[in-house]
Amino acid sequence: MDIYEALYTTRAMRRLKPDPIPYEAQARVLDAAIRAPHIGEGWRFILVDDPEIKSQLAPLYRQGFERMIGGRPEELFAEVIQTDTQMGKTVRSGLHLVNHFAEVPLLLMGFGRTRDGAGVYPALWNAMLAARAEGIGSTLTGFLQSYFASEVMEILRVPKDAGWYLHGVVVMGYPTGRWGVAARKPVHEVAARNSWEGDLGFTVPEPLWQK
Ligand SMILES: Cc1cc2nc3c(=O)[nH]c(=O)nc-3n(C[C@H](O)[C@H](O)[C@H](O)COP(=O)(O)O)c2cc1C
C-alpha cells in the first residue's frame, strides 16, 4: 500500500466485526510497531483477546468515557446524536465502541517508562498504520489509562512499582465500514512559519491525497 494512502485513510474505525485477527497479521503489525522512534526501547506491549479480560475492561472504558464528558452519553448527547453533523457521527461512533468494547477482537496496550507517552505513541501509530495495510481497522483510545490505569494494570498483572505506565490502548478489528480520508481543518489553519502567526506560504484547501 502507498504510504500516503495509509496516512490519509488511517482514521478511527470503531465499528468492528467480531472476526479474530490471525496471529500472522498480528505479528506483522507488532513487528512494524517496534520499528518506530523510541526512548531506549523502554516499552512493553500486551495484546488482549481473552473475552474474560475484555469483559472486565469494557465497564471501565464506559466509565472513563462518562467521566470525561461528565455524565451519561445517551443523555448528554441526546440531540446531537440524531443529527447528520460531523459531531453527530463522531458521537454515534464513540458510543458504538462504548457499547461494544467487550466484542472488540483485539486490544493493543502500550506501556512505557516515562510519565508521558512520548516513547510509546510512535509505536502505537506504527501499529495502526501497519494494521491499515492489513485491512484491519483501529482506534487509539485513552479513556482507560486516563481514569483507570491502576485497575487495568492490576487486571493485566503488570508488576507493581516497577516503573511502568499505561499509555494507550488501540482497539483493532476488521471494519464494517469503508476507509475514507480523515476529516481535518485545512493545514494552513493550524500551521504557521517562523512565528505563531507567520504566513505559512501555501494553502491546502483540499486534501493532497485522494483515492
Ligand atoms: C491520546 C488520544 C486518546 C484518545 N482517546 C480516545 C478514546 O478513549 N476513545 C475514542 O473513541 N477516541 C479517542 N481518541 C480519538 C480517536 O483516536 C481519533 O483520533 C479521533 O476520533 C479522530 O478520528 P478520525 O481520524 O477518524 O478523524 C483519542 C485520541 C488521542 C490522540
The ligand as an SDF file (V2000), in Angstrom:
LIG
                    3D

 31 33  0  0  0  0  0  0  0  0999 V2000
   -4.2790   10.3860   23.0720 C   0  0  0  0  0  0  0  0  0  0  0  0
   -5.6170   10.1230   22.4200 C   0  0  0  0  0  0  0  0  0  0  0  0
   -6.6080    9.4700   23.1500 C   0  0  0  0  0  0  0  0  0  0  0  0
   -7.8460    9.2250   22.5660 C   0  0  0  0  0  0  0  0  0  0  0  0
   -8.7880    8.5430   23.2850 N   0  0  0  0  0  0  0  0  0  0  0  0
   -9.9410    8.1650   22.6840 C   0  0  0  0  0  0  0  0  0  0  0  0
  -10.8420    7.2870   23.3590 C   0  0  0  0  0  0  0  0  0  0  0  0
  -10.6340    6.8640   24.5090 O   0  0  0  0  0  0  0  0  0  0  0  0
  -11.9670    6.9150   22.7110 N   0  0  0  0  0  0  0  0  0  0  0  0
  -12.2520    7.3290   21.4470 C   0  0  0  0  0  0  0  0  0  0  0  0
  -13.3030    6.9270   20.9040 O   0  0  0  0  0  0  0  0  0  0  0  0
  -11.4170    8.1670   20.7640 N   0  0  0  0  0  0  0  0  0  0  0  0
  -10.2570    8.5690   21.3520 C   0  0  0  0  0  0  0  0  0  0  0  0
   -9.3690    9.3730   20.6800 N   0  0  0  0  0  0  0  0  0  0  0  0
   -9.7380    9.9350   19.3530 C   0  0  0  0  0  0  0  0  0  0  0  0
   -9.6050    8.9320   18.2120 C   0  0  0  0  0  0  0  0  0  0  0  0
   -8.4990    8.0730   18.3850 O   0  0  0  0  0  0  0  0  0  0  0  0
   -9.4660    9.6200   16.8400 C   0  0  0  0  0  0  0  0  0  0  0  0
   -8.1610   10.0640   16.6520 O   0  0  0  0  0  0  0  0  0  0  0  0
  -10.3690   10.8070   16.6170 C   0  0  0  0  0  0  0  0  0  0  0  0
  -11.6920   10.4480   16.8890 O   0  0  0  0  0  0  0  0  0  0  0  0
  -10.2660   11.2940   15.1630 C   0  0  0  0  0  0  0  0  0  0  0  0
  -10.7740   10.3070   14.3100 O   0  0  0  0  0  0  0  0  0  0  0  0
  -10.5560   10.3580   12.7240 P   0  0  0  0  0  0  0  0  0  0  0  0
   -9.0970   10.1400   12.4730 O   0  0  0  0  0  0  0  0  0  0  0  0
  -11.4110    9.2410   12.1850 O   0  0  0  0  0  0  0  0  0  0  0  0
  -10.9990   11.7020   12.2590 O   0  0  0  0  0  0  0  0  0  0  0  0
   -8.1200    9.6420   21.2430 C   0  0  0  0  0  0  0  0  0  0  0  0
   -7.1140   10.2860   20.5060 C   0  0  0  0  0  0  0  0  0  0  0  0
   -5.8730   10.5250   21.0880 C   0  0  0  0  0  0  0  0  0  0  0  0
   -4.8070   11.2220   20.2770 C   0  0  0  0  0  0  0  0  0  0  0  0
  1  2  1  0
  2  3  1  0
  2 30  2  0
  3  4  2  0
  4  5  1  0
  4 28  1  0
  5  6  2  0
  6  7  1  0
  6 13  1  0
  7  8  2  0
  7  9  1  0
  9 10  1  0
 10 11  2  0
 10 12  1  0
 12 13  2  0
 13 14  1  0
 14 15  1  0
 14 28  1  0
 15 16  1  0
 16 17  1  0
 16 18  1  0
 18 19  1  0
 18 20  1  0
 20 21  1  0
 20 22  1  0
 22 23  1  0
 23 24  1  0
 24 25  2  0
 24 26  1  0
 24 27  1  0
 28 29  2  0
 29 30  1  0
 30 31  1  0
M  END
$$$$
